[in-house]
Amino acid sequence: MRDWLGIDLKYIWHPYTQMKEALSLPPVLIARAKGIKLYDAKGSFYYDTISSWWCNVHGHNHPRIKNAIKQQIDVLEHVLFAGFTHKPAIQLSRELIALTKNKFNRVFFSDNGSTSVEVALKMSFQYWHNIGRKKKTKFVSLDYGYHGDTIGAMSVSGLDLFNAVFSPLLFSSYKVPSPYCYRCPMEKERSVCALDCLKPLEKLLKDKHEEICAIIIEPLVMGAAGMIIYPKEYLEKAAALAKKYKLHLILDEVAVGFGRTGKMFAHDHTPGVKADFLCLSKGITSGYLPLAVTLTTEGIFRRFYGDYEKSKTFFHGHTYTANPVSCSAGLASLKIFKEEKTLQKVRKLMPFFHRGLEKFRDLDLVGDVRYIGFIGAIELVKDKKTKQGFGLKRRMGLEVYKRGLQENLVLRPLGDIIYLFLPLSTSGIEIEDILKKTYSVIESLT
């Protein structure tokens, strides 16, 4: 039998991986997948509890998506999207706009979550330039926010572990405290929370709004920060401040779009919020192929519309923009939502999932439990009273990951935070088994 892992370690550089550690903890060689299970080369299975990096929606090997891909390949596999178009992109654009209840009117295609954010940042910046407000060059984001790994996306992110080494390359942006309720930046208890964490944002906008293009925010769930789930009132008030000071509001739903929170989009929990840009990727094709979109309004679009010599054109694009095979996968995924009543099934199972997560609060190592939709997070602490974490040296999250593999679980941690980001096709029986095994793993470390 060929030494596939040996060849892997000889030639491949894996993302977010210290390759020295890969020698003692090599990557798991996955041979096939079905539903929410991944099968390795030896035939063992693992529950894909994090949706293969938050993108798998309907489970692996779904026949409808596979058939859509196969049919599209027989017709048109790729064509440039400047000066040309095709039906899958046209149909997908119309479907996405309808899903947002026509809050957005224009769709710009790209390849992944980072590029969808880059597009929104550049559009916002150029919008103000095009209308003569050239002093507006800054962006505001949350200090725990994460929006991608490209230069612009890193510039409006706040996770030092991911981007500190690249700081000389980044443009400056304003950061305000995150609504991290368990570790309140204002040092208040939840019972007396008055959303005081919004005050620094309000003061910043009052003082600096003349030079600010937009505020970018992950609605309701801050993913890479540790699945920080915050009150919808924070989003509503932040949106109101953006409107008051005439800034653009960019909603980054790359991770939480397409049913993750129990609604099609996270901002659907706040129907009164009106944003200028919506960034989507990951679940748009259910993880089958790369694709991303940045949705915006007709008002934004019109400020780029004019004679060529006026230099208002948005000069941005990618080779695989609106790839027809990817668009066909996206259309198939949206059809599954309708025909299999995906969101209705998720809403029925959410209370069961949330009740199961509540049981983790009794464990000695668990400081906080948070959840929304099919997303759940368990924050591990060394001391419940002081909320002291284990840190990089102890790496308790890594210990959970290794033990999880022995229990058929993929529990890839975010530092000391163990999370579940379940495919929407997960059944009640599977949820019960996943929660039981996860509880057992954490309990064993106590």
N, C-alpha and C positions, 0 to 999 in steps of 0.2 A: 504493500500500500504506500502511495506517495506521501511524503512528509509535508503536507500542506501547511501546517503551522510553522515548520522550519523555514519553508520558502517565504511565507508571510513575514516572519521576523527578519528575514534577510533583506527583503526588498521594500516593505511597506512601512510608512510613517502614519500612524493612526491619529485621529483628531482627539484633542483633550486627553492625551495619554503620555505619561512619562514612560518612554520606551524601555528604559532600564528595568522598570517594574514588570514590563510585559514578559520578561524572561522567567520570572517566578509566578506570575499570574497571566498566562498567555490568553489571547482573545479566544472566545468560544467559536468554534467552527460550525456555522449554521448551514445545514444542508437543504432544508425545506421549511415551509411554514403553512399552517392551515388555521383559520379562525384566529383565536388570540394566542395560539401556541407556536413556539419556535422549536424546531427539532435539530439537534446537533448531529454530527457525522456518525455518532455511536447509537443514535436512535432515542436518546433521552430528550424530554421536552422541557421547555421553560415557558411559564406564563409571561406574555409580553405586556407586563404591567405598566410600562411607560410608553406604549404605543410606538415603539421604535423611534424614539426621540420625538414624541408628541405629534406624530403625523398620521399614524394609521387610525382610521376612523371605523371602517366597516369590517375589520378583520382581514387577515392575509388570504390571498387566493380567492377573492370574491369573484364568482363567475361573470357577473354583469360587467365589472370593470375590465376583467381580462378580455371578454368578448369585444368590448368597445375599442380596446387598444388594438386587438387583432384586426378588426374590420377597418380601422383608420389606417393602419400600416399598409393595407392592400390598396388604398386610394391615394394617400398623400402623407409622406412621413415628415417633411419639413419644407418650408419656403420662407425666404426673408419676409419680414413684416413691415418694411418700409416701401411703400408703393404697391404692396400686394396685401391681400387679405384672404380669409377662408371661412367657411361656414362654422366649424367648431368654435373659433374665437368669437364670431358674431353671436352665436347662440349662447355661449357661456357668459359673455358680457351682459346680454339681455337678462339672463337668469339671475346673475349676481345683483344687478341693479334692482330687479324685482324683489329679491330677498331682503334688500335694505329698505324696502317700502319707499323706494325712489328718493331716499335722502341723498343719494349720490346719483350722478348722471353720466359720468365718464369713467372709463376703465383703461388704465395703462398697464400693460403686461411686462413682467420681468421673470427672473429665474428662481429666486429664493427669498426668505424672509429679510435678510440683510439688504438685498437690492430693492425690495419693496419699500423699505424705510429710507434708503438713499434717494429713491425717486421722490418720496414725499418731502424730504428735507430740501432737495434741489428745486422742486416745484414751488414750495413755499418761499424760498429765498428769491427765486427769479420772479415770482409773482410781484413781490414788493419792488423789485428792481424795475420790472416792466411798467409799473404805475408811478415810478419816480420817487418812491420812498426808499432811497438807497442807504439810509442810515440803519435800516432794519436788517441786521446781519446775525443776530444772536438767537440761540434756542434755549429753552428751559426744559429740564427733565428731572426725574426723581433720583435721589442719590443711591438708591438700590436698583434703579431701572437697568434693564438689559434690552438692547434693540438690535444686536447683531455684531458681526466680527469685521465688517469693512470699516474703513477709516471714519466715514461720517457717522455710521451707526455706533461705533465705539465712542465717538466724541460726545454723543448724547446718552451714553450709558454710564453707570456709576460703580461697576463691580471691579475693584482694584485688582483682584486676583486674576481676572481675565485680561485686563488691558493696561495695567500700570507700566509695564515695560515699554509700551508703545506711546506713552504720554507725549514724548517730543513730537510725534507725528500728528497729534490730534489738534483740532481747532477748539478754542475755548468756548464753553457753554455754561450757563447758569444751572446750578443744582440746588434743589430744595428737599427738605426732609420727606421721607417716604411714610405712608400711613401703615407702618408696621405695628399693628395693635399689640402683639405680644411683647414687643420691645419698643414701647411708645417713645418716640423721639422727644416728646414733651414731658416724659416721665409721669404720666397719669395712668390711673387704673381705668379699665374698660368701663366700669360702672359709672364713671364721671366724665367719660370722653365727650368733649364738645367739638371735636375735630379741630382742636387748636393747632394741629400740625399743618393746617392750611394757612395759618397766619404768616409764616415766612414767604409763602408763594404770593399772598395778597400784597405784602409789603414790596416784594421784588417787582411785581407787575406795576404797582402804583409808581414806583421810582424809575423803572427802566423800560416801560412798555414802548417808548418811542424807538428803542433800538432792538426790540425783540420781534422775530418773525412768527414763532409758534411755540407751543408747548406740546411735547410728545409724552404719551402715557399709555401704559398697558391697562386696559379697563378691567377692574375688579380683581385680577390675579397677576401678580408680578412673578413670572415663571422662574427664571434662572436665579432670582434672589432667594428662592426657597419656597416657591408656591405661597407667597404672601397674599392672603385674601383679605381685602379691605372693604369697608362699608360702601354701598353704592352712593350714599350721600356725599362721600368725598369726591367721587367722579362728577356728580351733578354740580357741586359747588365749584370745582376746578373748571368745569366747562363754562359755568356762569361767569367766572372771573375772566376767562379767555374772551368771552363775548363782550364783557364790560370794557375791557381794554383793547378790543379790536385786534386780537391775535388769532392766528390759525390754531385749530385744535387737531392734532394728529393722533389717531387711535391706532395703536399697534396691537392687532388681534392675530398676529402670526401664529401664536400658540393657542389662544383661547377661542378662536373662531371655529365655526362648524360643529356646534353642539356640545362642546366640552363643559359648558356651565349649565346645561339644561335648556338653553335657548340657542337658536342658530348662531347668534353673535352675542358676545358678552354685553355689548352696549344696549342690547334689547331689554336688559334689566332696568335700564334708565331711558325710557322712551322719549323723555323730554330733551335729552342731550343731542345737540346738533353739531357734528364735527365737519371739518373741511377735508380731511383725508382719512381713509381707512386702509390699513396695510394688512394683506392676507397672504398666506402661503401654507406650508405644512399640510393641513387637512384638506386643502382644496382639491387634491386628487386622491385623497385617502392614503397619501404616502406612496403611491405607485410610481409617480414620475415627478420630476422637478417642475414647479410652476409657481408663480406669484403674481399678484395684482396690487395696484394702488388705485383705489377708487377716490374720485374727487367730484366736485360740484361743477355745474355749468358756469357759475360765476367765476371760479378759478380758471376754467378752460378758456373762457372768453378773453381773459387778460393775456393769453398767449396767441390769440387769433389776430391776424393782420397781414399786411403785405410783407413779403420776404425781406425786403431791404430794411424794414424797421427792426429786424433782429429780435423778434419776440419768440421765435421758434424754440421749443424745448429740445435741445440737442442731447438726447440720451437714448440709449438702446442697447440691447444685448443680442448676440447671435441667435440664441434660441427663444427670443421673445415670441410668446403666443404659439409655441410649438403645437401643431395640430393634434399630435398624438396625446400630448399632455392635456390639451383642452378637451379632447374626447374623454379622457379618464375623468376629468373634472365634471363633465356633463353627466357621465354615468354615476358618479358619486352623488350628485344632487338628485338624480332620479331615484336612487336607492332611498334617500331621505324621505321622498314623497311616497314611494310605492311600498316600502317596508315599514313606514311609520316609525322611523328611528327615534325621533325625539319623544314621541309618546311612550315608547318602551323605556327609554332612559328615565323619564320622569316617574314612571311607576317604580323603578328600582332604586332611585336616588335615596328615599328615606331608609331603605334597608341598608344601603351602603354607608350612609351617614351614621346610623345607629351602631353599625359594626365598628366604625372608626372611633366613636365615643368611648368604647371599652378600653382603648389604648391609654386613656388618661390615668388609669390605675397603675400602670407600670412605673417603676422607680426611675427609669431613664427618660421618661417622656415628660417634657415641659409643656408642650402645646400640641393641640390637635386642631386642624382647620380643614374645611372642605366646602366645595360648591360643585354641583353637578356630579360628574364622574372624575373629579380631581380631589385628591385627599393628601394631606401632608402631616407628618409626625415629626416634631422637632425634639431631638435628643439633647439632654442636658446632664451635666455632671452633678448639678445641685438644683433642685426644684425651687428653693427659696430665692437663691441669688440669680437663677437663670443662667449660670455659667455653663458655657458650652465646652466641648472636648477639644476643639481646635485642630490645627493641621498636624501636630505631632502625634496625637493619640489616634486620630482618624477612625473614630467609631463608625462613621458611615461606611467606610471601606470594609470594616469587619462585618457589618450587616450585609453588604453586597456579597461577600464571599460565602457567608453562611446561607444567604438567600439562594444562591446557585445550587447549593446542596438540597434545597427544598423546592426546586423547580420554579424559582422566582427570579425575575430580573428586577432587582431593587437598586438601580444605579443612583447613588445619593447625590445631594447637593450639599456638600459639607456635612454638617450634623443633621441634615434634614432628609428623612426618608419619605418618599412620596409615591403615590399611585396616580397614574394618568391613564386611566383604562380606555381601551377601545370601546366605542359605543355599542358594539355587538356583544359585549361581555354579558353572560347570562347570570341569573341569580345564584345558581349552583357554583359557577366559577367565582363570583364575588365572594361567596361564603368560604370557599377553599383558599382563595388568595388571602383574605383577611385572617383566617385561622393560621395559615402558615407564616404570614408576616408577624403576627402576634407572638407566635412561638419563637421565631428568630430573635426578636427584640427581647423577649422574656429570658431567653437563654443567656443573654449578655449581662443581665442584672446580677 
